Amino acid sequence: MAEDGGGMAEREETVESRRLSAPLLAGMLMSPPIFVWFFLRRGYSPSLRRTAFVYAGTFFAIGLVGSLG
């Protein structure tokens, strides 16, 4: 049986890195709970994802604390 080289461990996927676009940045600044999910698409760096989710979580926490007080 011949090897076709299509094994999961051998296959390298080339994913282009995405840049943060102006509309996505504006949406993220205005409404993080909605736009943060776009950072889960392929191509965004882990550090950008982490920053986006921390910002969205902080935005949510400030809103929660403000509604309690």
C-alpha positions as CSV (number, residue, x, y, z in Angstrom):
1,M,0.0,0.0,0.0
2,A,1.5,3.3,-1.1
3,E,1.8,6.3,1.2
4,D,-0.1,9.3,0.0
5,G,1.4,11.8,2.4
6,G,-2.0,13.0,3.5
7,G,-1.6,12.2,7.2
8,M,-2.7,14.8,9.7
9,A,0.7,15.0,11.3
10,E,2.5,15.4,8.0
11,R,0.1,17.9,6.4
12,E,1.2,21.5,6.9
13,E,-1.5,24.1,6.5
14,T,-0.4,27.6,5.4
15,V,-2.7,30.1,7.0
16,E,-2.2,33.7,6.1
17,S,-2.0,36.0,9.1
18,R,-4.9,38.4,9.3
19,R,-4.4,42.1,10.1
20,L,-6.8,44.0,12.3
21,S,-9.0,46.0,10.0
22,A,-10.4,49.4,10.9
23,P,-14.1,48.3,10.8
24,L,-13.3,45.4,13.1
25,L,-11.4,47.6,15.5
26,A,-14.2,50.1,15.6
27,G,-16.8,47.4,16.2
28,M,-14.6,45.9,18.9
29,L,-14.2,49.3,20.7
30,M,-18.0,50.0,20.5
31,S,-19.5,46.6,21.2
32,P,-16.9,44.0,22.4
33,P,-19.3,41.2,23.3
34,I,-20.4,41.0,19.7
35,F,-17.2,41.6,17.7
36,V,-14.8,39.6,19.9
37,W,-15.9,36.4,18.3
38,F,-14.5,37.4,15.0
39,F,-11.0,37.0,16.4
40,L,-11.6,33.2,16.7
41,R,-11.3,32.9,12.9
42,R,-8.1,31.5,11.5
43,G,-5.2,33.8,11.0
44,Y,-5.4,36.1,14.1
45,S,-2.4,35.8,16.4
46,P,-2.9,34.3,19.9
47,S,-1.7,37.6,21.5
48,L,-4.4,39.6,19.5
49,R,-7.1,37.1,20.5
50,R,-6.0,37.2,24.2
51,T,-6.0,41.0,24.1
52,A,-9.4,41.2,22.5
53,F,-11.0,38.7,25.0
54,V,-9.4,40.5,28.0
55,Y,-10.8,43.8,26.7
56,A,-14.2,42.3,26.2
57,G,-14.1,40.8,29.7
58,T,-13.1,44.0,31.3
59,F,-15.8,45.9,29.4
60,F,-18.3,43.3,30.6
61,A,-17.0,43.5,34.2
62,I,-17.2,47.3,34.3
63,G,-20.7,47.2,33.1
64,L,-21.7,44.5,35.7
65,V,-20.1,46.5,38.5
66,G,-21.8,49.7,37.3
67,S,-25.2,48.0,37.3
68,L,-24.8,46.7,40.9
69,G,-23.9,50.1,42.3
